[in-house]
Amino acid sequence: MYIINSVLERFLKNEKGTVTVYLVIVFMIMVIFIGLFIDLARIKTAQNQLRRVANAAACSVLADYHTSTKQDFGLFTYKGANYDQDFAKYVKANLTFSADQNFNLLDYRYEGSKADVSNSLDKEAVLKQQILEDMKYRAPIELGQFITDKIRVIGKMFNFFKAKNQERKSLDTIKKKSREIDKIGRDIERKKKDLISKRERLEELEEELARAQDAETRKSIRKEMAKVKEEIKLLKEEISGDLERCQRLSREVDEERGKLIEGGYMGPTDGKDEIDMAVEESEKSINAEVQRIQLNIEREMTKVNREITASLDALNHDRYERIGLTAVNVVISGNETVSQSAYGNELRRQQSDLQNQIIQKNILEGEGIIEPKDITSRVDDFEDKNGKDIEQITEKMNAVVSIEHVFTDMRDDLYINEYTLAHFSYLTKPAASKNFMYKYWNSEAEYITFGGAYPRARAVGEIYLIRFGLDTMAYLCFSKVAPAEPVARFIFSVIMGVTHAGVDTLKLLLGQTVAIAEMYDPTYAFGNPLHDIRTNYKEHLRLLLFINNDDNKLRRIQEIIRLRNNVDPKNLNTVLTGSAEVSIRLWFLPLAGIRNMEHGPFGTTVKDGRCYITKRVEYGY
């Protein structure tokens, strides 16, 4: 026993090799930590790789789309039926397994996958999104080209209306000066009569002077004669001045007539200068309008903030602050609509929170600084006092914010209208499909516009009304052959409008173009530029689509898709949702005793030393 104790004592006192033991322990700890980080890095790498594999598999499945739907309607929809099997096939094909190479860092094992398709075209929101996606580039180009083609001749229209305005001014000037000449002529005639009367009076006075005997009478007659002579002299000067004025006015009238006859104040032009000027003026006008709107918004927001602050300051914060509580606040978002009811609900919710805080602080009713019933009464008082004011402020804010929604809705409507004209038939553009039997073969766009049983008749009728209004107003405002008397001119314009509207509508239905004002006589020296603005049936239909804007267009588009291609929009899906699961063998975590974890690293699950990774993917056209 003594020998054993002696040996043990010498062993404990011997310090040789302690550094080695320490380093071995440290090294083991380092190896364990490095191993843990390697496994974590492998898990994260596997997740990223699985994400790429799942995305690629989803894209591969969606590559099998309906070519007919894309070609006919510009819409991408899934065609196949075995999407679940295809998704699993592509996931497996893109994974790298250990059998494919000598060493695999991840060592995948395919565990399973599933997929499903959804968001079919029978949902109007899905169809609308598909249409906007198809037209996001095409619609601006179509509209831009349409506007550009029309604006090229607007410069000539500027000259035309400038000429008409100058003509009107010249005619008004001629009438005004003619009336002035006529008035002066009447004054001259009156003054001539006065001059003749005064000359006759002067002759009478000369005879009286010859007969007068006494000096006093002769003196009186001479005095009157001098007065009459002075009046005659003044009348002659006035008549001379009036004649000079008449000559000057007559020359001005001749000048205005020369302008009307010769057209010297205007010359031929291609409209480029007018277009540039119009664009610059439009930009200035738009910038000024934008600045004005921004200033109005800033002023309105400042006013709203002041009103909100004044309303909230009406609360008595002091009693709440003494117990460390926050007073009731209502934050009104500038992007949401808050009704008075919602405002009251928010106050009551915060009231309940305050009561709970009071209870948690052991402030009993009747013993604390604030009683819950006091809070209730204050909230009710605040709501009764300021509820209407807050609602009015909110309505003002919502009115400002809603401008954005108005422009967004207008853009969407324009895109849907252009989509209708691009992919559907109308009277002058039959459908590309060979199915001539279905009733909207050459009137799909008309049906989308009006619906009902007789869309073509409604389209033709409304186009006739548009042409009637344009032609009638043109004759009423600009015609040279129409009578000058207002009632007769109106009757003449209506009769000519009825006639020309029928001719224009017939030309449009035959695929021809008509001018905005083809009824004019090109009697001007520079011609009639309104003849250069040509419109066809499609452009009239574009106007009808804009005017007849209702919420049933998307439903009618779904109906046309079903009828033309004989396919139910419910079977035309646009989104694939799938999930794939793989597992990798862990290297170091099992050595550390971690073989099972319900909630593993990065949202995974660990079972029997393998990490199971699941990735969800959602892809749409």
C-alpha positions as CSV (number, residue, x, y, z in Angstrom):
1,M,0.0,0.0,0.0
2,Y,2.9,2.3,0.8
3,I,4.5,1.6,-2.5
4,I,1.3,2.4,-4.4
5,N,0.9,5.7,-2.6
6,S,4.5,6.6,-3.2
7,V,4.1,6.0,-7.0
8,L,0.9,8.0,-7.1
9,E,2.5,10.8,-5.3
10,R,5.5,10.9,-7.6
11,F,3.1,10.8,-10.7
12,L,1.0,13.8,-9.4
13,K,4.1,15.8,-8.7
14,N,5.6,15.1,-12.2
15,E,4.6,18.0,-14.5
16,K,6.2,16.7,-17.7
17,G,3.7,16.5,-20.7
18,T,1.2,19.0,-19.3
19,V,1.6,21.3,-22.3
20,T,0.9,18.4,-24.7
21,V,-2.2,17.4,-22.8
22,Y,-3.4,21.1,-23.0
23,L,-2.7,21.3,-26.7
24,V,-4.5,18.1,-27.3
25,I,-7.6,19.3,-25.5
26,V,-7.5,22.7,-27.3
27,F,-7.0,21.0,-30.6
28,M,-10.0,18.7,-30.0
29,I,-12.2,21.7,-29.2
30,M,-11.0,23.5,-32.3
31,V,-11.6,20.5,-34.5
32,I,-15.1,20.2,-33.1
33,F,-15.9,23.8,-33.7
34,I,-14.4,23.8,-37.2
35,G,-16.4,20.6,-38.0
36,L,-19.6,22.3,-36.8
37,F,-18.9,25.3,-39.1
38,I,-18.2,23.0,-42.0
39,D,-21.5,21.2,-41.5
40,L,-23.3,24.5,-41.2
41,A,-21.6,25.7,-44.4
42,R,-22.6,22.5,-46.2
43,I,-26.2,22.9,-45.1
44,K,-26.3,26.6,-46.3
45,T,-24.6,25.6,-49.6
46,A,-27.1,22.8,-50.0
47,Q,-30.0,25.2,-49.4
48,N,-28.7,27.6,-52.0
49,Q,-28.1,24.8,-54.5
50,L,-31.6,23.4,-53.9
51,R,-33.1,26.8,-54.4
52,R,-31.4,27.1,-57.8
53,V,-32.4,23.5,-58.7
54,A,-36.1,24.2,-57.7
55,N,-36.2,27.4,-59.7
56,A,-34.7,25.7,-62.7
57,A,-37.2,22.9,-62.4
58,A,-40.1,25.3,-62.2
59,C,-38.9,27.2,-65.2
60,S,-38.5,24.0,-67.2
61,V,-42.0,22.8,-66.4
62,L,-43.5,26.2,-67.4
63,A,-41.6,26.0,-70.7
64,D,-44.4,23.7,-71.9
65,Y,-46.8,26.6,-72.6
66,H,-49.8,26.9,-74.9
67,T,-48.3,28.1,-78.2
68,S,-51.8,28.8,-79.6
69,T,-52.8,31.0,-76.6
70,K,-49.5,32.9,-76.9
71,Q,-49.9,33.3,-80.6
72,D,-53.6,34.3,-80.6
73,F,-53.8,36.3,-77.4
74,G,-50.3,37.1,-76.3
75,L,-50.9,35.2,-73.0
76,F,-48.6,32.6,-71.4
77,T,-50.5,29.6,-69.9
78,Y,-49.3,26.1,-68.9
79,K,-50.2,23.4,-71.4
80,G,-49.0,20.1,-69.9
81,A,-50.9,17.8,-67.4
82,N,-48.0,15.9,-65.7
83,Y,-46.5,18.9,-63.9
84,D,-45.9,17.0,-60.7
85,Q,-43.9,14.2,-62.4
86,D,-42.1,16.8,-64.7
87,F,-41.1,18.9,-61.7
88,A,-39.7,15.8,-59.9
89,K,-37.8,14.8,-63.1
90,Y,-36.2,18.2,-63.5
91,V,-35.2,18.4,-59.8
92,K,-33.5,15.0,-59.9
93,A,-31.8,15.9,-63.2
94,N,-30.2,19.0,-61.7
95,L,-29.1,17.5,-58.4
96,T,-25.5,16.2,-58.1
97,F,-25.3,12.7,-56.4
98,S,-22.3,11.0,-54.9
99,A,-22.5,8.2,-57.6
100,D,-21.6,10.7,-60.3
101,Q,-18.1,11.5,-58.9
102,N,-15.5,10.2,-56.5
103,F,-16.1,12.9,-53.9
104,N,-19.2,14.9,-53.3
105,L,-19.1,17.7,-50.8
106,L,-22.9,17.7,-50.3
107,D,-23.8,14.1,-51.0
108,Y,-27.4,14.8,-51.9
109,R,-30.2,12.3,-51.5
110,Y,-33.5,13.0,-53.2
111,E,-36.4,12.7,-50.7
112,G,-39.4,13.9,-52.6
113,S,-41.1,16.8,-54.4
114,K,-44.6,18.0,-55.3
115,A,-46.0,20.7,-57.5
116,D,-49.3,22.3,-58.4
117,V,-50.6,24.9,-60.8
118,S,-52.9,27.7,-60.1
119,N,-54.0,31.3,-61.0
120,S,-56.0,30.4,-64.1
121,L,-57.3,32.9,-66.6
122,D,-60.8,32.6,-65.3
123,K,-59.7,35.0,-62.5
124,E,-60.0,38.6,-63.8
125,A,-57.1,39.8,-61.7
126,V,-54.8,37.2,-63.2
127,L,-56.0,38.0,-66.7
128,K,-55.5,41.7,-66.2
129,Q,-52.0,41.1,-64.9
130,Q,-51.2,39.0,-68.0
131,I,-52.6,41.7,-70.3
132,L,-50.6,44.4,-68.6
133,E,-47.5,42.3,-68.9
134,D,-48.1,41.7,-72.6
135,M,-48.8,45.3,-73.3
136,K,-46.3,47.1,-71.0
137,Y,-44.0,47.8,-74.0
138,R,-46.4,47.4,-76.9
139,A,-49.1,49.8,-75.7
140,P,-46.8,52.8,-75.2
141,I,-45.3,52.2,-78.6
142,E,-48.8,51.9,-80.3
143,L,-50.1,55.0,-78.5
144,G,-47.0,56.9,-79.1
145,Q,-47.0,56.1,-82.8
146,F,-50.7,57.0,-83.1
147,I,-50.1,60.4,-81.4
148,T,-47.0,61.0,-83.4
149,D,-48.7,60.3,-86.7
150,K,-51.5,62.7,-85.8
151,I,-49.3,65.5,-84.3
152,R,-47.2,65.7,-87.5
153,V,-50.1,67.5,-89.2
154,I,-51.3,69.4,-86.2
155,G,-48.8,72.1,-87.2
156,K,-50.7,72.7,-90.3
157,M,-53.9,72.8,-88.3
158,F,-52.4,75.5,-86.2
159,N,-51.9,77.6,-89.3
160,F,-55.4,76.7,-90.5
161,F,-57.0,77.9,-87.3
162,K,-54.6,80.9,-87.2
163,A,-55.8,81.8,-90.7
164,K,-59.4,81.4,-89.6
165,N,-58.8,83.5,-86.6
166,Q,-57.0,86.1,-88.7
167,E,-59.8,86.0,-91.2
168,R,-62.3,86.6,-88.4
169,K,-60.3,89.5,-87.1
170,S,-60.0,91.0,-90.5
171,L,-63.7,90.7,-91.1
172,D,-64.5,92.2,-87.7
173,T,-62.1,95.0,-88.5
174,I,-63.7,95.6,-91.9
175,K,-67.1,95.7,-90.3
176,K,-66.1,98.0,-87.5
177,K,-64.3,100.4,-89.9
178,S,-67.2,100.2,-92.4
179,R,-69.6,101.2,-89.6
180,E,-67.3,104.0,-88.6
181,I,-67.1,105.2,-92.2
182,D,-70.9,105.1,-92.5
183,K,-71.3,107.0,-89.3
184,I,-68.8,109.7,-90.5
185,G,-70.6,109.8,-93.8
186,R,-73.9,110.5,-92.0
187,D,-72.2,113.3,-90.0
188,I,-70.8,114.8,-93.2
189,E,-74.2,114.8,-94.7
190,R,-75.6,116.5,-91.6
191,K,-72.8,119.1,-91.6
192,K,-73.3,119.7,-95.4
193,K,-76.9,120.6,-94.7
194,D,-75.9,122.8,-91.8
195,L,-73.3,124.5,-94.2
196,I,-76.0,125.0,-96.8
197,S,-78.3,126.5,-94.2
198,K,-75.7,128.8,-92.9
199,R,-74.7,129.9,-96.4
200,E,-78.4,130.7,-97.1
201,R,-78.5,132.6,-93.9
202,L,-75.4,134.6,-94.9
203,E,-77.0,135.6,-98.2
204,E,-80.1,136.7,-96.3
205,L,-78.0,138.8,-94.0
206,E,-76.2,140.4,-96.9
207,E,-79.5,141.4,-98.4
208,E,-80.7,142.8,-95.0
209,L,-77.4,144.7,-94.8
210,A,-78.1,146.3,-98.2
211,R,-81.5,147.4,-97.1
212,A,-80.6,148.7,-93.7
213,Q,-80.6,152.5,-93.2
214,D,-79.4,153.2,-89.7
215,A,-75.9,152.5,-88.4
216,E,-77.1,150.5,-85.4
217,T,-78.9,147.9,-87.5
218,R,-76.0,147.6,-90.0
219,K,-73.7,147.0,-87.0
220,S,-75.9,144.2,-85.6
221,I,-76.2,142.5,-89.1
222,R,-72.4,142.7,-89.6
223,K,-71.9,141.1,-86.2
224,E,-74.2,138.2,-87.0
225,M,-72.6,137.8,-90.5
226,A,-69.2,137.5,-88.8
227,K,-70.6,134.8,-86.5
228,V,-72.1,132.8,-89.4
229,K,-68.9,133.1,-91.4
230,E,-67.0,131.7,-88.4
231,E,-69.5,128.8,-88.1
232,I,-69.2,128.1,-91.8
233,K,-65.4,128.0,-91.5
234,L,-65.6,125.5,-88.6
235,L,-68.0,123.3,-90.5
236,K,-65.7,123.3,-93.6
237,E,-62.8,122.3,-91.3
238,E,-64.8,119.5,-89.7
239,I,-66.0,118.2,-93.0
240,S,-62.4,118.3,-94.3
241,G,-61.2,116.3,-91.3
242,D,-64.1,113.8,-91.6
243,L,-63.2,113.3,-95.3
244,E,-59.6,112.6,-94.4
245,R,-60.7,110.1,-91.7
246,C,-62.9,108.4,-94.3
247,Q,-60.0,108.1,-96.7
248,R,-57.8,106.7,-94.0
249,L,-60.4,104.2,-92.9
250,S,-61.1,103.3,-96.5
251,R,-57.4,102.5,-97.1
252,E,-57.3,100.3,-94.0
253,V,-60.4,98.5,-95.2
254,D,-58.8,97.9,-98.6
255,E,-55.7,96.5,-96.8
256,E,-57.8,94.0,-94.8
257,R,-59.6,93.0,-97.9
258,G,-56.3,92.5,-99.7
259,K,-55.2,90.2,-96.8
260,L,-58.3,88.1,-97.2
261,I,-58.1,87.9,-101.0
262,E,-54.4,87.4,-101.4
263,G,-53.7,85.5,-98.2
264,G,-50.4,87.5,-97.8
265,Y,-50.2,87.0,-94.1
266,M,-49.7,83.2,-94.4
267,G,-47.6,80.9,-96.5
268,P,-47.0,77.1,-97.1
269,T,-45.5,75.3,-94.1
270,D,-44.8,71.7,-93.2
271,G,-45.8,72.3,-89.6
272,K,-42.4,71.5,-88.0
273,D,-42.0,74.9,-86.4
274,E,-45.5,74.8,-85.0
275,I,-45.0,71.3,-83.7
276,D,-41.8,72.3,-81.9
277,M,-43.6,75.4,-80.4
278,A,-46.5,73.2,-79.4
279,V,-44.3,70.7,-77.7
280,E,-42.4,73.5,-75.8
281,E,-45.7,75.1,-74.8
282,S,-47.0,71.7,-73.7
283,E,-43.9,71.1,-71.6
284,K,-44.1,74.5,-70.0
285,S,-47.8,74.0,-69.3
286,I,-47.2,70.5,-67.8
287,N,-44.3,71.6,-65.6
288,A,-46.3,74.6,-64.4
289,E,-49.3,72.3,-63.6
290,V,-47.1,69.8,-61.8
291,Q,-45.5,72.6,-59.7
292,R,-49.0,73.9,-58.9
293,I,-50.2,70.5,-57.8
294,Q,-47.1,69.9,-55.7
295,L,-47.5,73.3,-54.0
296,N,-51.2,72.5,-53.3
297,I,-50.3,69.1,-51.9
298,E,-47.6,70.7,-49.6
299,R,-50.0,73.3,-48.4
300,E,-52.7,70.7,-47.9
301,M,-50.4,68.4,-46.0
302,T,-49.1,71.3,-43.8
303,K,-52.7,72.3,-43.0
304,V,-53.6,68.7,-42.3
305,N,-50.6,68.2,-39.9
306,R,-51.6,71.4,-38.1
307,E,-55.2,70.3,-37.7
308,I,-54.1,66.8,-36.5
309,T,-51.6,68.4,-34.0
310,A,-54.2,70.8,-32.7
311,S,-56.7,68.0,-32.3
312,L,-54.3,65.7,-30.4
313,D,-53.1,68.5,-28.2
314,A,-56.6,68.6,-26.9
315,L,-55.9,65.5,-24.9
316,N,-54.8,65.9,-21.3
317,H,-51.4,64.1,-21.3
318,D,-50.4,65.2,-17.8
319,R,-52.4,62.6,-15.9
320,Y,-51.1,59.8,-18.0
321,E,-47.4,60.9,-17.8
322,R,-47.5,60.8,-14.0
323,I,-47.8,57.0,-14.1
324,G,-45.5,56.5,-17.1
325,L,-48.2,55.8,-19.6
326,T,-48.4,57.2,-23.1
327,A,-51.5,59.2,-24.0
328,V,-53.9,57.9,-26.6
329,N,-52.5,58.8,-30.1
330,V,-54.1,58.2,-33.5
331,V,-51.7,57.9,-36.4
332,I,-53.4,58.5,-39.7
333,S,-51.4,57.0,-42.6
334,G,-51.3,59.1,-45.7
335,N,-51.7,56.1,-47.9
336,E,-54.7,54.5,-46.3
337,T,-58.4,55.4,-45.9
338,V,-59.4,55.7,-42.3
339,S,-63.1,56.0,-41.6
340,Q,-64.6,57.5,-38.5
341,S,-65.6,54.0,-37.4
342,A,-62.1,52.6,-37.8
343,Y,-60.8,55.7,-35.9
344,G,-63.1,55.0,-33.0
345,N,-62.0,51.3,-33.0
346,E,-58.4,52.4,-32.7
347,L,-59.2,54.6,-29.8
348,R,-61.0,51.9,-28.0
349,R,-58.2,49.4,-28.6
350,Q,-55.7,51.8,-27.1
351,Q,-58.1,52.5,-24.3
352,S,-58.1,48.8,-23.5
353,D,-54.3,48.7,-23.6
354,L,-54.2,51.6,-21.1
355,Q,-56.5,49.8,-18.7
356,N,-54.3,46.7,-18.8
357,Q,-51.2,48.7,-18.1
358,I,-53.0,50.3,-15.1
359,I,-53.9,46.9,-13.7
360,Q,-50.4,45.6,-14.2
361,K,-49.0,48.6,-12.2
362,N,-51.4,47.6,-9.4
363,I,-53.3,50.9,-9.7
364,L,-56.7,49.9,-8.4
365,E,-59.8,51.7,-9.3
366,G,-60.4,54.4,-6.8
367,E,-56.9,54.2,-5.4
368,G,-54.6,55.2,-8.3
369,I,-54.0,58.5,-10.1
370,I,-56.3,57.5,-13.0
371,E,-59.4,55.4,-12.9
372,P,-60.3,53.2,-15.9
373,K,-63.7,54.7,-16.2
374,D,-62.0,58.1,-16.4
375,I,-60.0,56.9,-19.4
376,T,-63.2,55.6,-21.0
377,S,-64.9,59.0,-20.5
378,R,-61.9,60.8,-21.9
379,V,-61.7,58.6,-25.0
380,D,-65.4,59.0,-25.6
381,D,-65.2,62.8,-25.2
382,F,-62.3,63.0,-27.6
383,E,-64.1,60.8,-30.2
384,D,-67.3,62.9,-29.9
385,K,-65.4,66.1,-30.1
386,N,-62.8,65.4,-32.8
387,G,-64.1,62.4,-34.7
388,K,-65.7,64.5,-37.5
389,D,-62.7,66.8,-37.7
390,I,-60.3,63.8,-38.1
391,E,-62.6,62.3,-40.7
392,Q,-62.6,65.5,-42.7
393,I,-58.9,65.7,-42.5
394,T,-58.6,62.1,-43.6
395,E,-60.9,62.7,-46.6
396,K,-58.7,65.6,-47.7
397,M,-55.6,63.4,-47.5
398,N,-57.3,60.6,-49.3
399,A,-58.4,63.0,-52.1
400,V,-54.7,64.0,-52.6
401,V,-53.4,60.4,-52.5
402,S,-56.2,59.1,-54.8
403,I,-54.7,61.0,-57.8
404,E,-52.1,58.3,-58.1
405,H,-54.8,55.6,-58.2
406,V,-56.7,57.6,-60.9
407,F,-53.7,57.7,-63.2
408,T,-52.9,54.1,-62.5
409,D,-56.4,53.0,-63.4
410,M,-56.4,55.2,-66.5
411,R,-53.1,53.6,-67.6
412,D,-54.5,50.1,-67.1
413,D,-57.7,50.9,-69.0
414,L,-55.6,52.2,-72.0
415,Y,-53.5,49.1,-72.0
416,I,-56.5,46.8,-72.0
417,N,-58.0,48.9,-74.8
418,E,-54.8,48.5,-76.9
419,Y,-54.7,44.8,-76.1
420,T,-58.3,44.5,-77.4
421,L,-57.4,46.2,-80.7
422,A,-54.1,44.2,-81.0
423,H,-55.4,40.7,-80.4
424,F,-59.1,40.6,-81.3
425,S,-61.0,41.0,-84.5
426,Y,-63.4,43.9,-85.5
427,L,-65.4,44.7,-88.6
428,T,-62.5,45.7,-90.7
429,K,-60.1,43.0,-89.3
430,P,-61.6,39.5,-89.2
431,A,-60.2,37.0,-86.7
432,A,-57.2,34.9,-87.8
433,S,-59.0,31.7,-86.6
434,K,-60.6,29.6,-89.3
435,N,-63.6,28.9,-87.1
436,F,-66.1,31.1,-89.0
437,M,-69.1,29.6,-87.1
438,Y,-68.9,31.4,-83.8
439,K,-70.9,34.6,-83.7
440,Y,-68.0,37.0,-82.9
441,W,-65.7,36.0,-85.7
442,N,-65.4,39.6,-87.1
443,S,-66.7,41.6,-84.1
444,E,-64.7,40.5,-81.0
445,A,-63.6,44.0,-80.2
446,E,-67.1,45.3,-80.6
447,Y,-68.4,42.6,-78.2
448,I,-65.7,43.5,-75.6
449,T,-66.6,47.1,-75.9
450,F,-70.4,46.9,-75.7
451,G,-71.4,43.4,-74.9
452,G,-75.0,42.4,-75.5
453,A,-76.5,40.6,-78.5
454,Y,-75.8,43.2,-81.3
455,P,-72.4,44.8,-80.6
456,R,-71.7,45.5,-84.3
457,A,-74.9,47.5,-84.6
458,R,-74.1,49.6,-81.5
459,A,-70.6,50.2,-82.8
460,V,-71.8,51.4,-86.2
461,G,-74.5,53.5,-84.5
462,E,-72.1,55.3,-82.2
463,I,-69.6,55.9,-84.9
464,Y,-72.3,57.5,-87.0
465,L,-73.2,59.7,-84.0
466,I,-69.5,60.7,-83.7
467,R,-69.2,61.5,-87.4
468,F,-72.5,63.4,-87.2
469,G,-71.3,65.6,-84.3
470,L,-68.0,66.3,-86.0
471,D,-69.4,67.1,-89.5
472,T,-72.2,69.2,-88.1
473,M,-69.9,71.3,-85.9
474,A,-67.5,71.7,-88.7
475,Y,-70.1,73.1,-91.1
476,L,-71.6,75.3,-88.3
477,C,-68.2,76.8,-87.4
478,F,-66.2,76.9,-90.7
479,S,-68.4,76.5,-93.7
480,K,-68.2,79.2,-96.3
481,V,-71.3,78.0,-98.1
482,A,-73.6,77.9,-95.1
483,P,-76.1,80.8,-94.6
484,A,-75.0,83.6,-92.3
485,E,-78.3,83.8,-90.4
486,P,-77.9,81.6,-87.2
487,V,-81.0,79.5,-87.5
488,A,-80.6,78.9,-91.2
489,R,-76.9,78.1,-90.7
490,F,-77.8,75.6,-87.9
491,I,-80.4,73.8,-90.0
492,F,-78.1,73.7,-93.0
493,S,-75.2,72.3,-90.8
494,V,-77.5,69.6,-89.4
495,I,-78.7,68.5,-92.9
496,M,-75.1,68.4,-94.2
497,G,-73.9,66.6,-91.0
498,V,-76.5,63.9,-91.5
499,T,-75.5,63.3,-95.1
500,H,-71.8,63.4,-94.6
501,A,-72.0,61.2,-91.4
502,G,-73.6,58.4,-93.5
503,V,-70.9,58.7,-96.2
504,D,-68.1,58.8,-93.7
505,T,-69.5,55.7,-91.7
506,L,-69.8,53.8,-95.0
507,K,-66.2,54.6,-95.9
508,L,-65.0,53.5,-92.5
509,L,-66.8,50.2,-92.7
510,L,-65.2,49.6,-96.2
511,G,-61.8,50.0,-94.6
512,Q,-61.2,53.5,-96.0
513,T,-60.0,56.5,-94.1
514,V,-61.9,59.8,-93.7
515,A,-60.7,63.2,-92.8
516,I,-61.6,65.0,-89.6
517,A,-63.2,67.7,-91.8
518,E,-63.4,66.3,-95.3
519,M,-66.5,68.4,-96.2
520,Y,-64.5,71.6,-96.4
521,D,-63.8,73.3,-99.7
522,P,-60.0,73.7,-100.1
523,T,-60.4,77.4,-101.2
524,Y,-57.5,78.7,-99.1
525,A,-54.3,79.7,-100.7
526,F,-52.4,77.0,-98.7
527,G,-55.0,74.3,-99.1
528,N,-57.0,72.7,-96.3
529,P,-54.7,70.9,-93.8
530,L,-57.6,69.2,-92.1
531,H,-57.7,66.9,-95.0
532,D,-54.3,65.5,-94.0
533,I,-55.6,64.1,-90.6
534,R,-57.0,60.8,-91.7
535,T,-58.8,58.4,-89.3
536,N,-60.0,54.8,-89.9
537,Y,-62.4,52.4,-88.2
538,K,-59.8,51.2,-85.7
539,E,-59.2,54.7,-84.4
540,H,-62.9,55.3,-84.0
541,L,-63.1,52.0,-82.1
542,R,-60.3,53.1,-79.9
543,L,-62.3,56.1,-79.0
544,L,-65.4,54.0,-78.3
545,L,-63.4,51.7,-76.0
546,F,-62.3,54.7,-74.0
547,I,-65.8,56.2,-73.8
548,N,-67.6,52.9,-73.0
549,N,-65.3,51.9,-70.1
550,D,-67.0,49.4,-67.9
551,D,-65.9,46.6,-65.6
552,N,-67.1,43.7,-67.8
553,K,-64.3,43.9,-70.5
554,L,-62.2,41.3,-68.8
555,R,-65.1,38.9,-68.5
556,R,-65.9,39.3,-72.2
557,I,-62.2,38.7,-73.1
558,Q,-62.5,35.4,-71.1
559,E,-65.6,34.5,-73.1
560,I,-63.8,35.2,-76.4
561,I,-60.9,33.1,-75.4
562,R,-63.2,30.2,-74.6
563,L,-65.2,30.6,-77.8
564,R,-62.4,31.1,-80.3
565,N,-60.0,28.4,-79.1
566,N,-62.7,26.1,-77.6
567,V,-60.8,26.0,-74.2
568,D,-62.0,26.8,-70.8
569,P,-60.0,29.6,-69.1
570,K,-60.2,27.6,-65.9
571,N,-57.7,25.2,-67.5
572,L,-55.3,27.9,-68.5
573,N,-53.0,28.2,-65.5
574,T,-50.2,30.7,-65.1
575,V,-48.5,29.9,-61.9
576,L,-46.6,26.8,-60.7
577,T,-46.1,26.2,-57.0
578,G,-43.7,23.4,-56.0
579,S,-41.5,22.2,-53.2
580,A,-38.5,19.9,-53.2
581,E,-36.9,18.0,-50.3
582,V,-33.3,16.6,-50.2
583,S,-31.1,15.4,-47.4
584,I,-27.4,15.5,-46.8
585,R,-25.3,13.3,-44.5
586,L,-23.8,15.4,-41.6
587,W,-20.1,14.8,-40.9
588,F,-19.4,16.4,-37.5
589,L,-22.7,17.2,-35.8
590,P,-23.4,13.5,-35.1
591,L,-19.9,13.1,-33.6
592,A,-20.9,15.9,-31.2
593,G,-24.0,13.9,-30.2
594,I,-26.4,15.9,-32.4
595,R,-28.3,13.3,-34.5
596,N,-31.9,14.5,-34.2
597,M,-33.2,18.1,-34.2
598,E,-36.8,19.1,-34.9
599,H,-35.7,22.7,-35.5
600,G,-32.3,22.4,-37.2
601,P,-29.9,25.1,-38.5
602,F,-31.4,27.5,-41.0
603,G,-34.9,26.1,-40.8
604,T,-34.0,22.5,-41.5
605,T,-34.7,19.2,-39.7
606,V,-32.0,16.7,-38.5
607,K,-33.0,13.0,-38.3
608,D,-30.5,10.1,-37.7
609,G,-27.5,12.2,-38.6
610,R,-29.0,13.5,-41.9
611,C,-30.2,17.1,-42.5
612,Y,-33.4,17.4,-44.4
613,I,-33.8,20.5,-46.5
614,T,-37.0,21.7,-48.1
615,K,-37.4,24.6,-50.5
616,R,-40.6,26.0,-51.9
617,V,-40.8,27.8,-55.2
618,E,-43.5,29.8,-56.9
619,Y,-43.1,30.8,-60.6
620,G,-45.5,32.4,-62.9
621,Y,-45.4,33.7,-66.5
